[in-house]
Amino acid sequence: MKRAARLNAILDLLAAAGEVTVDELVERFGASAATTRRDLDSLAEQRLLTRTHGGAVAQTVAYELPIRYKSHLRTHEKATIAQAAAALVAPGMVVGLSGGTTTTAIAAALAARDDLGANGGLTVVTNAVNIAAQLATRPDIKVVVTGGVIHSRTYELVGPFVEQLLRGVRLDIAFIGVNGLDSVAGGTTQDEREAAVNRMMAERARRAVVVTDSSKLGVVAFATVGGVELFPTVITDSGADAGVVSALREAGHEVLLA
């Protein structure tokens, strides 16, 4: 990976996780520890991150999520889910990304790939302003933002303007984050406006995938997004309870453990 792409990918990881270590970056990008430290020092000089002993933390508004948005962030689990989700994306696809910490991690995983310039590049449709900002500097990724009213808790755009745009597009695959996924209740969120947008984004996709860490399995939140008829595929982490996974599979979901 070229240095410019590597620096952008580091910022993407910070957007998803809030912090990174030198060891993690060495493992992910294959550069030496000395080169990785120089990368972090360079970004720190530009005030794009804050250096720590052994790594860095996010600093600027452009790459920092709201405190409430980062609460209880299961960074490792979401990163493994993101890699599994990104593996389903091929160059030339149109990809839908709802808001959420897991979908933000997917955006980082996509941005770190250097093979997406083929077949006309990648198109990402999102209602999350942080994801749009994260991908905006990628020349091989076309970013389509839905418009709408910003939900301050999650940086998601909601309301009729979102639905108006989504009605006019078709997606190859959509990755949808939820606050809960239950074998009976299906995918749910805490906010009915987010649920409405997530449902429509999933409906506009040839394949809709729920992406959620295992702590949300078996949980039922306030507003329904959809069940197995909308989300045939679920990607979660390997720490998922075997009984809950079995119940989801019995309900008809294909459950992929990352």
N, C-alpha and C positions, 0 to 999 in steps of 0.2 A: 504494500500500500504506500502511495506517495505521501510525503510529509503533510501537505495541505489537507489531503483527505483524512489522514490520521488525526490531525488537530481537530478537525470538525467532528470526527467520530468520538473523540474524547469529550467534547462539549455535549454531544448527544447522550453519552452515557451519564454525564453529570445531570442532564435534564431529567433522565429517568430515575437515577438512583440518589442524587444529591451529593454523593461522594464517591471517589475512586481511589484505589491504591496502585502503587507502581507495579506490584506483583500481578494484579488483575490485568493491567494494561499490557504488560509484557506477554502474559499468557494469551490475551485476545488478539494482539496485533503482531506479535512476533519480533518486535524491535527489542534492542538490548535495554537493560535497566538504565544505563547511562543516557542513551538516546531518549528514553521515556521521561527521565528526569528533566532533560533539556526541553522537551516538548512542554512539560508542565510549567517550567520556569518561564518559557516564552509566553504561554497563555496568561500566566500570573502577571507578567510585565504589562500585558494589554488589559489587565484588570477584568479578565474573563473568568477567572477562578481564583481561589485562595489556596496557597500551598499549605500543606500540613506535613507533619513528620510521616514520611512513607506514602504520601499521596496528595490529594487535593479535595476541596469541597467547592460546591457551586457558590458563586458570588453575585453575579449581576441578575437583574430582573429578567432579562431575555432568556436566561437559562435556569431560572429558579421557579419552582412551583410553590403555590401557597402552602403555608405551614399545615393547615388542615388537610390539604391534598396529599401531603407526604406522611401523614400520621400512620403508624403501624405498617410502614412500607416494608414488604418482605422482598428485599432486593434480589437475593440469589434466586429465589423461586420464580420471580417475575422475569428475570434474565433468561432462565432456562425455558420458560414458556415462550418468551419472545423469540428465541432462536428456533424453536419448533414451529412457531407460526410463520416466521420469515422464510423457512424452508419450503413452505407451501406456495410461495410467491415466485413467479417466473417473470423475466423481462417482458415488457409490453403489456402487462396486466393493469387493470384499473382496480385499485384497492381502497376499500372503505375502512376508516379508523374512527371509532367513537372516542370520546374522551375517557380518561382513566390512567392510572399509573402503569397498568400492564400494557395497554395500547401505546403509551408513551415509550415503553421499553421496546415494543415492536418497531416503532418508528426509528429508534436508535439502531436496532439490528438491521433494518433495511438500509439506513443511511451508511452503515459501515460496509455494506457489500459494494464491490467494485465491478460487478457483472451486469448491472441493471441498465446500462446504456444501450444494450442491444435491443433490437425490435422496437425502436422508437422510444426507449426508456420506459419509466414507470410513471403512472398517474396515481396520485393519492388524493382521495376525497375525504375531508375531515371536518367535523364541527368543533374541533378543539384548537383554540388559538395557540396554545403552547406547542402542539405538534406541528401546526403550520409554520410557526417561527423556527422551530427546530429543523425543518426540512427545506426552508425557503432558499438556503444558499446552495442547494444541490442542483447543478445544471442538468443532471440526468433524471431528475424527479420533478414532474409537473405537479404542483400543489393546487388543489381546488378547495377553497374555503366556502362553507355553506352560507355564511351570513347569519344574522339572528341577534338575539340578546344574550350577552355574556352572563353565565351563571358564575358568580364570584367564588363559589366554593370549589368548583372543579375546572374553571376555564372553558367550559363547554358552551357553545352557542345553542340556544333553544328558541322555540316559538315558530310561528307560521312561515317566516322567511326561510328557515331551514328546510321545512317540509316542501316549500315551493321549489327549491333547487333540487332536492332529492327526487322529486317526482319526474324530473327531466333527465335523469342520468341512469345508466346501467353499470353495475359493478361486477367484476369477475369474482371477487371474494371480499367479504367484510369481516373484520375482527371487532367484536363487540364486548366491551367490559360490562360487568354487572356487580351489584352489591351482594347478590345471593343467587344460588342455583340449586334448585330442589327437584327431585324426580317427579313430583306431582305439580308443584306450583310453577316450575320452569324458571327462567331467568327473571330476576326482579331488580329494581333500583329503589333508592330512597326518594327519588323525585319523579313525579308523574310526567313532567316536561322532558326530562332526560329519557324516560322510558319510551315516550312517543317518538322521539328522534331515533333512538336506538332501534326501535321496531321498524320504522320506515327504512332506515339504512339497511337493515338485514333483509327486508322485503325486496329491495332493489338489487340484491346480489344473487348471482347464480349459486353461490355457496356462502352461507353465513356460519361463522364460527364463534362460539362463546370462549373467551379467554379469561380465566380466573384462577387465582391461587387457591389452594386447598382449604384455606381458612373460611372461604365463602361457600363451600359446598354444604348442602343441607340447610342453608340459611334462606329464610323467606323475608324479603324486604317489602316496602309499601306498595310499589307500583309494578304491575306485570309488563314484561317485555315480550316474552313468548316462550313456548315449549319446544318439544322435539320437532314439531312440524315446521318451525322456523329455524331451529338450531340443531341440525342433525349431528354436528360435530362439536365436541368440547375439548379444549386443551387446558390441562391443569398440571400441577407438579406431582412428583412421585411420592410426596408425603401425604397424599390424599387417603382418607379412610377407606379401606377395602369394601366395607359394607355400603358406604355411600356411592362409591364408584359402581358397585354391582347393581344398586338400585337404579342408577342413571342408565346403565347399559340395558337393564331389563325394560326400562321405559322407552328404549329405542335409540338412545344417544350413542354415537361412536365416541368413546372417551380415549383421548391420547394423553399418556403420562410422559411429561418432559423430564 
